[in-house]
Amino acid sequence: MKTVWKHAPLRFKIGFVNISLLLVFAFVVTIFYNGPEITFFNSYGKNLPASFKNPLGTTALGQDTFWMLLFALRNSITIGLVVAVFGTIFGVFYGLVAGFLGGIPDRIMMMVTDTFIVIPSLPILILMSSLIGGALSIIPLATILAIFAWAHPSRHVRAMCLSMRERDFIQTARFSGEGVVQIVITEVLPYLLTWTLSSFMNAVLAAIGMESSLAVLGLSSAKLPTLGNMISWARARNALLGGLWLWIGSPIVTIMVLFISLFMLISGYNEFVVKKRGA
């Protein structure tokens, strides 16, 4: 880590610091909250300006905007991480196995993958969310999003496998008696770690963006504070017309900072790896 920090470009360091701060606020600072339930109405005065007690003021429903933002950030990041873990791990392993098996198993597995790729995910997610309607917790919501998160990584990894499986060190591993799963884990996966990390970060962004889209459409959980739900609730209560800029603006700015920071982290790390390999 010291080597990465010393030689990584500036944007990697900026992204790392920003993401670290967001994680601290989301998962550490929220531990010390001892106020009323964050989604309860009339816990504070309505439409209060920013103050020491309420750093970002209050909403039209009498909720503390600052603490609402922190819990929304925590839930959105959790959803993104759950979706990314499933999509990346399952997708990478699925693509590796398909690429190394080849033949009919590969064709069948890729047929399943292509089916999930060509299916328009947003209408399906809208339908599933509307059927369940307002009763989703973090894990069920993340599970719905994860259904469509594994197909693209799987297709990309399978393409890389096709170019690697005929290399000499793979043939040596086969002749030594190693099975497909062992070859995939011990011989190939280390070469894909950089790509897997980038795919994981992109999956986090995509999951948060998709959940925010569903929330703005009013199709996320009605009781789960997320960044998208904060925007949806503020829009439904005419926060713009009421001049409650901190209510609707804070989640938008947080999403922008989160997305830009993750992009800087990914691109900076990839540049560091390219320079290291070139050296």
Secondary structure by P-SEA (a helix, b strand, c coil): cccccccccaaaaaaaaaaaaaaaaaccccccccccccccccccccccccccccccccccccccaaaaaaaaaaaaaaaaaaaaaaaaaaaaaaaaaaaaaccaaaaaaaaaaaaaaaccaaaaaaaaaaaacccccaaaaaaaaaccccaaaaaaaaaaaaaccccaaaaaaaaacccaaaaacccccccaaaaaaaaaaaaaaaaaaaaaaaaaacccccccccaaaaaaaaaaacccccccccaaaaaaaaaaaaaaaaaaaaaaaaaaaaaaaac
